[in-house]
């Protein structure tokens, strides 16, 4: 039973990290956590995902914890209760530590602004590509493609 409980919490980390890194107005943590258990038709028995109490624990986590941090904290505490050999427990702890480090890297990437030179270069490249695309498509699709593509791209 402890292994099943541990397995239910693993997808909750990926789900909570997704919500943490994306626009919060477009993602609802409780509904995403509920969906992390898989399709509703297959959620029965051992494959039911997190219980409503577990979801509430994540939502009412202690101050200072983000949702993915809290899920990893719970995973780490569940590892200690699995009763596996010491070497296996250390390997599992190392994997949780890697997840924490990777989560920090994702947060750093999210917080790093894109340099202005990169955005200008990308804008110029896209403008040039969209301007020349109709000329490449004209032989295959006809003259009307030139005007239709410019209307779609720049309109």
Buried (B, 14 or more C-beta within 10 A) or exposed (E): EEEEBBEBBBBBBBBBBBBBBEEEEEBEBEEBBBBBBEEEEEEEEEEEBBEEEBBEBBEEBEEEEBBBBBBBBBBBEBBEEBEBEEEEBEEBBEEBEEBBEEBEEBBEEEEEEEEEEEEEEEEEEEEEEBEEBBEEBBEEEEEEBBEBBBEEBEE
